[in-house]
Amino acid sequence: MIPVWWDRMLEPEAESDSRLSSIRRGWTPTCRVHFCIHAVFRHQVQLADPKQVTQDGAGLYDGLPQEPASPLSLFVPPSPSHSGPFGSQCVPEPGRRSRVVVGSRHPKLAVQSFPHVVDVTHYEDAVGKANVVFLAIRREHYSALWDLKHLMEGKVIVDVSNNRRINQYPESNAEYLASLLPNSVVVKGFNVISAWAMQQSCPKDASKQVFICSDSVEARQLIMELARQLQFQPVDMGPLSSSRDIENISLRLFPGWKGPFLTAVALSILFFAYSFVRDIIHPYVKHKQSDFYKIPIEIVNRTLPAVAITLLALVYLVGQMAAAHQLYYGTKYRHFPPWLEGWLQSRKQLGLISFFLAAVHLLYSLSLPLRRSERFLLLNTASQQVRANVENYWNEEEVWRVEMYVSFGIMSFGLLALLAVSSIPSISSSLNWREFSFIQSTLGYVALVIATLHGLLFGWKRAFEEEAYRFYLPPSFVVSLALPVCVILGKVLTLLPCVAYKLHQIRKGLDTNMYKCQRLEPVGSATNVSPERVTIM
C-alpha cells in the first residue's frame, strides 16, 4: 500500500489557493501516475489535522492552523500500478512547502513510479502520523482494516464509499464503519464528488456540493472547512444517521423526472396514434391511398408540437388548481393533496421537456422542404397549374396566415428558450424573486398565449370544415389546443378583480375558513404556501 502525505494540510491564506489547487490536479503531467481500480485491493486518503484528535472528537478544529500540521496519507494497493481514480486524484503535487511520502508493502517497486523527491516507506508509519483518514474502500473490504484498527484509534475517519443499489444494506456504510471502529470519529462525505471533479482546478457548479454528516460537531466543522479550502460547497447534514440519505444521492437516476417523463411519453403515444389514424389509416381505407411515407417526418412533426404545448399548459394548470384549492377552503394553511403537491414540484421538469420537444419540432419543420416527396408535390402542383392555364396562384389570405403563424411560432420558441435558460441554477440564483417570478409566471403565460395563437393560425378554418373530420375525429390541432385554451381562460378568470383580491388576501394570511387554524404560520413544506409566490410570515 502507498500512503502519501505533505507536511502542511492548510497553507496560509496567501498560498492556500495554489497549494490546494495542486491537490486536485495531482502530479504534474510529466510524472503523473495513472492507476486502475481492483475490487480486491483497498486504498484510503488521510488528511492531516493541526490538533491531536480525542475519542469523543473534542479539539478537532479550532481555526486554520498556523503551524505545520500532521501528514496526509493516501493508501493504494501493493502494486504501484494500481489505484482507484478517487485516490489517485487526491495525490498532492510536491512543492516548496510540501513533503510527499509514499508507503507501500513493496517500497522498492513503488519508488520507480514516483518522482525522486518522494520518499517511500511502509504504510503503517503513514497511518500513525496522520490524524484524518479518507477511507476509499468498499464496504465488503472493511475487514481489511482490522490490522490497522489500533492505528486508527482517536482519528477522524472520512468514509467516501457508495453502494451499488439504493438501501442495499440495513444500515449505511458509515454507521457500519462506526460500529467496527468505536474508538474513531466517523464522518460521511465526499462520496458525491467524482474523481474528475477532484482533478479540476475550479470545480463546476454541478459538482461543488459536498454533503457531510457526523455525530461529532467538531469533526463536521473540520471536514467542512477542508471542503471549503478545496473550493467545494459543504452542506451540513447533521448526525451520522443522515449518511443513508447521502449514500443514496449518487444512486438516484433523475428522481424528479420520472413522472414528467412518463407523462410526455404517454402524451406522445396518444397524439401519434391519433394522427396515424386520421392521416394514414383514413386515406388508405377510404381512397386506397398509401401515405405511410409520412410517418417518419409529418406524423412525428404533428405529434411534437401537440405534446409540447400540452406540457406547457400542464405547467400553469396546476397553479390554477392550487389557487382554486385555496379559494375553496379559504386558507393557504391547508395541505395540498399529495398528487397536487407532486405536480407542483414537477413544473420545472415539465417545462424543460416542453422546450425540448419544441426545439425538435423546429428542426423537423426546417427539414420539411428537403424531402423528396415535397419536391414531387411541388412539381405536380406546377404541372396542374400549367394544364389549368392559371398564371397566378397567389392567395392573399393564405399568405398572411402562413406568415403570421410562422412568426408566432418563432416568438413562442424564443420565450420558451428564455424560460429554460432562467431555470438554470446559476442563472436563477442571480435573479431576485420578483425577476424570477416575472419570467416564469408572466412571460410563461405570454409564451402559452403566443403558442396557442400559433396553433390556431396553423389550423385556421379547418376546424369548421366537414371533410377535416376524418372518422368523425377533429383535426389534431383542435385536440392539442383544447387544454391550453382552458388554461388561458382560467388565468383570465383569476385576474378578475373579485377573484384576484380574495386570492391575494388569502395568500397574505387571511383565513376565511369557518374552522380556523390554531397556527398563523404555514404548516408543511414550502410548496403549500403558494403555487406561484412565497409569502414570508
C-alpha positions as CSV (number, residue, x, y, z in Angstrom):
1,M,0.0,0.0,0.0
2,I,1.2,3.5,-0.8
3,P,0.5,6.3,1.7
4,V,1.2,9.9,0.6
5,W,1.2,13.0,2.8
6,W,2.5,16.5,2.9
7,D,3.7,18.4,5.9
8,R,1.1,21.2,5.8
9,M,-2.6,20.4,5.3
10,L,-3.9,24.0,5.1
11,E,-1.4,26.7,3.9
12,P,-1.6,30.3,5.0
13,E,-4.1,32.4,3.1
14,A,-1.6,33.8,0.6
15,E,-0.6,30.4,-0.6
16,S,-3.7,28.3,0.1
17,D,-5.3,28.6,-3.4
18,S,-2.3,27.5,-5.4
19,R,-1.4,24.7,-2.9
20,L,-4.9,23.3,-2.6
21,S,-5.5,23.5,-6.3
22,S,-2.4,21.3,-6.8
23,I,-4.1,18.7,-4.5
24,R,-6.8,18.2,-7.0
25,R,-4.6,18.3,-10.1
26,G,-2.3,15.6,-8.6
27,W,1.1,15.0,-10.2
28,T,2.4,17.2,-12.9
29,P,1.8,15.9,-16.5
30,T,5.4,14.7,-16.8
31,C,5.2,12.5,-13.7
32,R,1.5,11.7,-13.2
33,V,0.8,8.1,-12.3
34,H,-2.3,6.5,-13.8
35,F,-3.9,3.6,-11.9
36,C,-6.8,1.2,-12.4
37,I,-9.0,0.0,-9.6
38,H,-9.4,-3.6,-8.5
39,A,-12.0,-4.8,-6.0
40,V,-9.6,-7.0,-4.2
41,F,-7.4,-4.0,-3.2
42,R,-8.0,-1.2,-0.8
43,H,-6.8,2.4,-0.7
44,Q,-7.5,5.4,1.6
45,V,-6.6,9.0,1.8
46,Q,-5.5,10.6,5.1
47,L,-5.6,14.3,5.6
48,A,-3.7,15.9,8.4
49,D,-5.2,17.9,11.3
50,P,-3.4,20.5,13.3
51,K,-4.5,19.1,16.7
52,Q,-4.5,15.7,18.2
53,V,-7.9,14.0,18.0
54,T,-9.5,12.6,21.0
55,Q,-12.0,9.8,21.1
56,D,-15.1,12.0,21.5
57,G,-14.0,14.3,18.7
58,A,-13.1,17.2,21.0
59,G,-10.3,19.5,19.9
60,L,-10.5,18.6,16.3
61,Y,-10.8,22.1,14.8
62,D,-10.0,25.5,16.2
63,G,-9.5,27.7,13.1
64,L,-6.9,27.5,10.4
65,P,-3.6,26.1,11.6
66,Q,-0.6,28.4,11.8
67,E,2.0,25.7,12.5
68,P,3.0,22.7,10.3
69,A,0.3,20.1,10.5
70,S,0.5,16.3,10.6
71,P,1.0,14.5,7.3
72,L,-1.6,13.5,4.8
73,S,-1.7,9.8,3.7
74,L,-3.0,8.1,0.6
75,F,-3.4,4.3,0.5
76,V,-3.2,2.4,-2.8
77,P,-2.8,-1.3,-3.5
78,P,0.5,-3.1,-3.1
79,S,1.2,-2.9,-6.8
80,P,2.5,0.5,-7.7
81,S,0.5,0.4,-11.0
82,H,-3.0,0.0,-9.4
83,S,-5.1,2.6,-7.6
84,G,-8.6,3.8,-7.6
85,P,-9.4,7.0,-9.5
86,F,-10.5,8.9,-6.4
87,G,-7.4,8.1,-4.5
88,S,-5.1,8.9,-7.4
89,Q,-6.6,12.4,-7.8
90,C,-6.0,13.2,-4.2
91,V,-2.3,12.8,-4.6
92,P,-0.7,16.2,-3.9
93,E,1.9,17.8,-6.1
94,P,5.3,18.1,-4.4
95,G,6.2,21.7,-3.8
96,R,8.4,24.1,-1.8
97,R,6.4,23.8,1.4
98,S,5.2,20.2,1.0
99,R,6.8,16.8,1.7
100,V,5.4,13.7,0.0
101,V,6.0,10.2,1.4
102,V,4.7,7.1,-0.3
103,G,4.1,4.0,1.8
104,S,3.9,0.5,0.2
105,R,4.4,-3.1,1.0
106,H,7.0,-3.1,-1.7
107,P,8.8,0.2,-1.4
108,K,11.5,-0.7,-4.0
109,L,8.9,-1.3,-6.6
110,A,6.8,1.7,-5.8
111,V,9.7,4.1,-5.9
112,Q,10.0,3.6,-9.6
113,S,6.6,5.1,-10.3
114,F,7.0,8.4,-8.4
115,P,9.3,11.4,-8.7
116,H,12.7,11.3,-6.9
117,V,11.5,13.9,-4.4
118,V,9.0,11.5,-3.0
119,D,10.1,9.3,-0.1
120,V,8.9,5.7,0.1
121,T,8.1,3.9,3.3
122,H,5.7,1.4,4.8
123,Y,2.0,2.3,5.2
124,E,1.9,1.6,8.9
125,D,4.2,4.5,9.5
126,A,2.0,6.8,7.5
127,V,-1.2,5.8,9.4
128,G,0.4,6.5,12.7
129,K,1.4,10.0,11.7
130,A,-2.0,11.2,10.3
131,N,-5.0,12.4,12.2
132,V,-7.6,12.5,9.5
133,V,-8.2,9.4,7.3
134,F,-10.1,9.4,4.0
135,L,-11.3,5.8,3.6
136,A,-11.9,5.0,-0.1
137,I,-12.6,1.3,0.0
138,R,-15.9,-0.6,-0.5
139,R,-17.9,-2.0,2.4
140,E,-17.1,-5.6,1.6
141,H,-13.4,-4.9,2.3
142,Y,-13.8,-3.2,5.6
143,S,-12.5,-6.4,7.2
144,A,-9.1,-5.5,5.8
145,L,-8.9,-2.6,8.3
146,W,-8.7,-4.9,11.3
147,D,-4.9,-4.9,11.2
148,L,-4.9,-1.1,11.3
149,K,-7.6,-0.7,13.9
150,H,-5.2,0.1,16.7
151,L,-3.5,2.8,14.5
152,M,-6.9,4.5,13.8
153,E,-7.9,5.0,17.4
154,G,-8.7,8.6,18.1
155,K,-8.6,9.6,14.5
156,V,-11.2,11.1,12.2
157,I,-12.3,8.6,9.5
158,V,-14.0,10.1,6.4
159,D,-16.0,7.4,4.6
160,V,-16.3,8.2,0.9
161,S,-17.8,4.8,-0.2
162,N,-21.0,4.2,-2.1
163,N,-23.2,1.1,-2.6
164,R,-24.4,-0.4,-5.9
165,R,-28.1,-0.2,-5.0
166,I,-30.3,2.1,-3.0
167,N,-30.7,0.9,0.6
168,Q,-28.6,-2.1,-0.2
169,Y,-27.8,-2.9,3.5
170,P,-29.9,-2.4,6.6
171,E,-27.5,0.3,7.8
172,S,-25.4,2.8,6.0
173,N,-21.7,2.2,5.3
174,A,-20.7,5.0,7.6
175,E,-22.8,3.6,10.5
176,Y,-21.4,0.1,9.9
177,L,-17.9,1.5,9.9
178,A,-18.5,3.4,13.1
179,S,-19.5,0.1,14.8
180,L,-16.3,-1.5,13.6
181,L,-14.2,1.4,14.8
182,P,-15.8,2.5,18.0
183,N,-12.7,4.5,19.1
184,S,-12.6,6.6,16.0
185,V,-14.8,9.5,14.8
186,V,-16.5,8.6,11.5
187,V,-17.6,11.3,9.1
188,K,-19.5,10.7,5.9
189,G,-18.6,13.0,3.0
190,F,-17.1,13.5,-0.5
191,N,-19.0,10.4,-1.8
192,V,-20.9,12.5,-4.3
193,I,-17.7,14.0,-5.8
194,S,-16.2,12.3,-8.8
195,A,-12.5,11.8,-9.4
196,W,-12.9,14.1,-12.4
197,A,-14.2,16.9,-10.2
198,M,-11.3,16.5,-7.8
199,Q,-8.9,16.9,-10.8
200,Q,-10.4,20.2,-11.9
201,S,-8.6,23.4,-10.8
202,C,-12.0,25.0,-10.4
203,P,-14.9,22.6,-9.9
204,K,-18.1,23.1,-12.0
205,D,-21.2,24.4,-10.3
206,A,-22.9,21.0,-10.6
207,S,-20.0,19.3,-8.8
208,K,-19.4,21.7,-5.9
209,Q,-21.8,20.5,-3.2
210,V,-20.4,18.1,-0.6
211,F,-22.8,16.6,1.9
212,I,-21.2,15.9,5.3
213,C,-22.6,14.3,8.4
214,S,-21.1,13.1,11.7
215,D,-22.1,12.7,15.3
216,S,-19.2,14.9,16.2
217,V,-19.8,18.6,15.6
218,E,-16.1,19.4,15.7
219,A,-15.3,16.7,13.1
220,R,-18.0,18.0,10.8
221,Q,-16.6,21.5,11.1
222,L,-13.1,20.3,10.3
223,I,-14.1,18.4,7.2
224,M,-16.4,21.2,6.0
225,E,-13.5,23.7,6.3
226,L,-11.3,21.3,4.3
227,A,-14.0,21.2,1.6
228,R,-14.2,25.0,1.5
229,Q,-10.4,25.2,1.1
230,L,-10.8,22.7,-1.8
231,Q,-13.3,25.2,-3.4
232,F,-16.3,22.9,-2.8
233,Q,-19.6,23.9,-1.1
234,P,-20.1,21.8,2.1
235,V,-23.6,21.1,3.3
236,D,-24.1,20.1,6.9
237,M,-26.4,17.2,7.0
238,G,-26.3,16.7,10.8
239,P,-25.7,13.4,12.6
240,L,-24.3,10.2,11.2
241,S,-27.9,8.8,10.8
242,S,-28.2,11.0,7.7
243,S,-25.5,9.0,6.0
244,R,-28.0,6.7,4.4
245,D,-29.6,9.6,2.5
246,I,-26.2,10.9,1.5
247,E,-25.2,7.4,0.1
248,N,-28.4,7.2,-1.9
249,I,-27.9,10.6,-3.6
250,S,-25.4,9.3,-6.1
251,L,-27.5,6.2,-6.9
252,R,-30.7,8.0,-7.8
253,L,-31.4,8.4,-11.6
254,F,-33.3,11.7,-12.1
255,P,-35.7,11.2,-9.2
256,G,-37.8,14.3,-10.1
257,W,-38.0,13.4,-13.8
258,K,-39.9,10.1,-13.7
259,G,-43.4,11.5,-13.6
260,P,-42.9,14.2,-16.2
261,F,-41.0,11.9,-18.5
262,L,-43.8,9.2,-18.3
263,T,-46.4,11.9,-18.9
264,A,-44.5,13.1,-22.0
265,V,-44.2,9.5,-23.3
266,A,-47.9,8.8,-22.7
267,L,-49.0,12.0,-24.5
268,S,-46.6,11.3,-27.4
269,I,-48.1,7.8,-27.9
270,L,-51.6,9.3,-27.7
271,F,-51.1,12.1,-30.2
272,F,-49.0,9.9,-32.5
273,A,-51.8,7.2,-32.6
274,Y,-54.4,9.9,-33.1
275,S,-52.6,11.4,-36.1
276,F,-51.8,8.0,-37.5
277,V,-55.5,7.0,-37.6
278,R,-56.6,10.3,-39.2
279,D,-53.8,10.9,-41.7
280,I,-52.6,7.4,-42.6
281,I,-55.4,4.9,-41.9
282,H,-58.3,7.0,-43.1
283,P,-56.9,7.7,-46.7
284,Y,-56.0,4.1,-47.0
285,V,-59.4,2.9,-46.0
286,K,-61.5,5.4,-48.0
287,H,-59.4,6.0,-51.1
288,K,-56.8,3.2,-51.1
289,Q,-54.1,5.8,-50.9
290,S,-50.9,4.8,-49.3
291,D,-49.4,7.7,-47.2
292,F,-47.2,5.6,-44.9
293,Y,-44.2,7.6,-46.1
294,K,-45.5,10.5,-43.9
295,I,-44.8,8.6,-40.7
296,P,-41.1,9.5,-40.1
297,I,-41.5,13.2,-40.7
298,E,-45.0,14.6,-41.0
299,I,-46.7,12.4,-38.3
300,V,-43.8,12.9,-35.9
301,N,-43.8,16.6,-36.6
302,R,-47.5,16.8,-35.8
303,T,-47.0,14.9,-32.6
304,L,-44.2,17.0,-31.2
305,P,-45.9,20.4,-31.1
306,A,-49.1,18.9,-29.7
307,V,-47.2,17.3,-26.8
308,A,-45.1,20.4,-26.2
309,I,-48.0,22.8,-25.9
310,T,-49.9,20.3,-23.7
311,L,-47.0,20.0,-21.3
312,L,-46.6,23.8,-21.2
313,A,-50.3,24.1,-20.4
314,L,-49.9,21.5,-17.6
315,V,-47.2,23.7,-16.1
316,Y,-49.7,26.5,-15.5
317,L,-52.8,24.4,-15.0
318,V,-51.5,23.1,-11.7
319,G,-51.0,26.7,-10.4
320,Q,-54.7,27.5,-11.1
321,M,-55.8,24.3,-9.4
322,A,-53.8,25.2,-6.3
323,A,-55.4,28.7,-6.4
324,A,-58.8,27.0,-6.7
325,H,-57.9,24.8,-3.7
326,Q,-57.1,27.9,-1.6
327,L,-60.2,29.8,-2.7
328,Y,-62.4,26.8,-1.9
329,Y,-61.1,26.3,1.6
330,G,-60.5,30.0,2.2
331,T,-57.0,29.5,3.6
332,K,-53.5,28.8,2.4
333,Y,-52.6,26.8,5.5
334,R,-54.5,23.6,4.4
335,H,-52.3,20.9,3.0
336,F,-52.5,20.3,-0.7
337,P,-53.3,16.7,-1.8
338,P,-50.2,14.6,-2.4
339,W,-50.9,14.4,-6.1
340,L,-51.2,18.1,-6.4
341,E,-48.1,18.8,-4.3
342,G,-46.1,16.4,-6.5
343,W,-47.5,18.1,-9.6
344,L,-46.4,21.5,-8.3
345,Q,-42.9,20.2,-7.7
346,S,-42.7,18.8,-11.3
347,R,-43.4,22.1,-13.1
348,K,-39.7,22.7,-13.9
349,Q,-39.3,19.3,-15.5
350,L,-42.5,19.6,-17.5
351,G,-41.4,23.0,-18.8
352,L,-38.0,21.8,-19.9
353,I,-39.4,18.7,-21.7
354,S,-41.8,21.1,-23.4
355,F,-38.9,23.3,-24.6
356,F,-37.0,20.2,-25.8
357,L,-39.9,19.0,-27.9
358,A,-40.5,22.5,-29.3
359,A,-36.8,22.7,-30.3
360,V,-37.1,19.3,-32.1
361,H,-40.3,20.4,-33.7
362,L,-38.4,23.4,-35.1
363,L,-35.7,21.2,-36.6
364,Y,-38.3,18.9,-38.2
365,S,-40.2,21.9,-39.7
366,L,-37.0,23.3,-41.2
367,S,-36.3,19.9,-42.8
368,L,-39.7,19.7,-44.5
369,P,-38.7,21.3,-47.8
370,L,-35.7,19.0,-48.0
371,R,-37.8,15.9,-48.5
372,R,-38.1,14.3,-51.9
373,S,-41.8,13.9,-51.5
374,E,-42.1,17.7,-51.1
375,R,-40.2,18.3,-54.4
376,F,-42.5,15.9,-56.2
377,L,-45.6,17.6,-54.7
378,L,-44.2,21.0,-55.9
379,L,-43.7,19.7,-59.4
380,N,-47.2,18.2,-59.5
381,T,-48.7,21.5,-58.4
382,A,-46.8,23.4,-61.1
383,S,-47.9,20.9,-63.7
384,Q,-51.5,21.2,-62.7
385,Q,-51.2,25.0,-62.9
386,V,-49.9,24.8,-66.4
387,R,-52.6,22.4,-67.6
388,A,-55.3,24.6,-66.0
389,N,-53.8,27.7,-67.7
390,V,-53.6,29.6,-64.5
391,E,-51.0,32.4,-64.5
392,N,-51.1,33.4,-60.8
393,Y,-52.0,31.2,-57.8
394,W,-51.5,34.0,-55.3
395,N,-53.8,33.7,-52.3
396,E,-53.6,36.8,-50.1
397,E,-55.4,35.2,-47.2
398,E,-53.2,32.1,-47.2
399,V,-50.1,34.1,-47.5
400,W,-50.9,36.2,-44.4
401,R,-52.0,33.1,-42.5
402,V,-48.7,31.4,-43.1
403,E,-46.6,34.5,-42.4
404,M,-48.4,35.1,-39.1
405,Y,-48.3,31.5,-37.8
406,V,-44.6,31.2,-38.6
407,S,-43.9,34.5,-36.8
408,F,-45.9,33.5,-33.7
409,G,-44.1,30.1,-33.7
410,I,-40.7,31.8,-33.6
411,M,-41.7,34.2,-30.9
412,S,-43.1,31.4,-28.7
413,F,-40.0,29.4,-29.1
414,G,-37.9,32.4,-28.1
415,L,-39.9,32.9,-25.0
416,L,-39.6,29.2,-24.2
417,A,-35.8,29.4,-24.6
418,L,-35.8,32.3,-22.1
419,L,-37.8,30.3,-19.6
420,A,-35.5,27.3,-20.0
421,V,-32.3,29.5,-19.5
422,S,-33.7,31.2,-16.5
423,S,-34.3,27.8,-14.8
424,I,-30.6,27.0,-14.9
425,P,-29.4,27.1,-11.2
426,S,-26.5,29.5,-12.0
427,I,-28.9,31.9,-13.8
428,S,-31.8,31.7,-11.4
429,S,-29.5,32.3,-8.4
430,S,-28.5,35.6,-9.9
431,L,-32.2,36.8,-10.1
432,N,-34.2,38.1,-7.2
433,W,-37.7,36.6,-6.6
434,R,-39.6,39.3,-8.5
435,E,-37.4,38.9,-11.6
436,F,-37.7,35.1,-11.5
437,S,-41.5,35.2,-10.9
438,F,-41.9,37.7,-13.7
439,I,-40.0,35.5,-16.2
440,Q,-41.6,32.2,-15.1
441,S,-45.1,33.3,-14.4
442,T,-45.8,36.4,-16.6
443,L,-43.7,35.6,-19.6
444,G,-44.6,32.0,-19.3
445,Y,-48.3,32.8,-19.8
446,V,-47.3,35.1,-22.7
447,A,-45.5,32.2,-24.3
448,L,-48.5,30.0,-23.8
449,V,-50.8,32.5,-25.4
450,I,-48.5,33.1,-28.4
451,A,-48.0,29.3,-28.9
452,T,-51.8,28.9,-28.8
453,L,-52.2,31.6,-31.5
454,H,-49.5,29.8,-33.5
455,G,-51.7,26.6,-33.4
456,L,-54.9,28.5,-34.2
457,L,-53.3,30.2,-37.2
458,F,-52.0,26.9,-38.4
459,G,-55.4,25.3,-38.3
460,W,-57.4,28.4,-39.4
461,K,-60.7,27.4,-41.0
462,R,-60.2,23.6,-41.0
463,A,-61.9,23.2,-37.6
464,F,-65.1,24.2,-39.3
465,E,-64.8,22.1,-42.5
466,E,-66.7,18.9,-42.7
467,E,-64.0,17.0,-44.6
468,A,-61.5,17.7,-41.9
469,Y,-63.3,15.4,-39.5
470,R,-62.0,12.0,-40.6
471,F,-63.6,9.1,-38.9
472,Y,-65.6,11.8,-37.1
473,L,-62.4,12.8,-35.3
474,P,-61.5,16.5,-35.2
475,P,-58.1,17.7,-36.5
476,S,-55.1,17.2,-34.3
477,F,-54.6,20.9,-33.6
478,V,-58.1,21.1,-32.2
479,V,-57.4,18.4,-29.7
480,S,-54.0,19.8,-28.7
481,L,-55.3,23.3,-28.2
482,A,-58.2,22.4,-26.0
483,L,-56.2,22.3,-22.8
484,P,-54.2,25.5,-23.5
485,V,-57.3,27.5,-24.3
486,C,-58.9,26.3,-21.0
487,V,-55.7,27.3,-19.1
488,I,-55.8,30.8,-20.7
489,L,-59.5,31.2,-19.8
490,G,-58.7,30.1,-16.2
491,K,-56.0,32.7,-16.0
492,V,-58.4,35.4,-17.2
493,L,-60.8,34.3,-14.5
494,T,-58.3,34.6,-11.7
495,L,-57.4,38.1,-13.0
496,L,-60.9,39.3,-12.4
497,P,-60.9,41.9,-9.5
498,C,-63.3,40.0,-7.3
499,V,-61.3,36.7,-7.6
500,A,-57.8,38.3,-7.6
501,Y,-58.5,40.4,-4.5
502,K,-59.7,37.4,-2.4
503,L,-56.9,35.2,-3.6
504,H,-54.4,38.0,-2.7
505,Q,-55.8,38.3,0.8
506,I,-55.7,34.6,1.3
507,R,-52.0,34.4,0.3
508,K,-51.3,37.3,2.6
509,G,-52.6,35.2,5.5
510,L,-56.3,35.7,5.6
511,D,-58.2,32.7,6.9
512,T,-61.8,32.7,5.9
513,N,-62.4,29.1,6.8
514,M,-65.0,28.5,9.5
515,Y,-62.6,26.1,11.2
516,K,-59.8,28.4,12.0
517,C,-56.3,27.1,12.1
518,Q,-54.7,27.5,15.5
519,R,-51.3,28.4,14.0
520,L,-50.6,31.5,12.0
521,E,-47.5,30.2,10.1
522,P,-47.7,27.8,7.2
523,V,-47.7,24.1,8.0
524,G,-45.8,21.6,5.9
525,S,-43.4,22.2,3.1
526,A,-42.9,25.4,1.2
527,T,-44.9,24.2,-1.7
528,N,-48.1,24.5,0.4
529,V,-47.6,28.3,0.8
530,S,-48.3,29.4,-2.7
531,P,-48.2,27.8,-6.1
532,E,-46.6,31.0,-7.6
533,R,-45.3,33.2,-4.9
534,V,-44.0,32.8,-1.4
535,T,-45.3,34.8,1.5
536,I,-42.8,35.3,4.2
537,M,-44.5,35.4,7.6
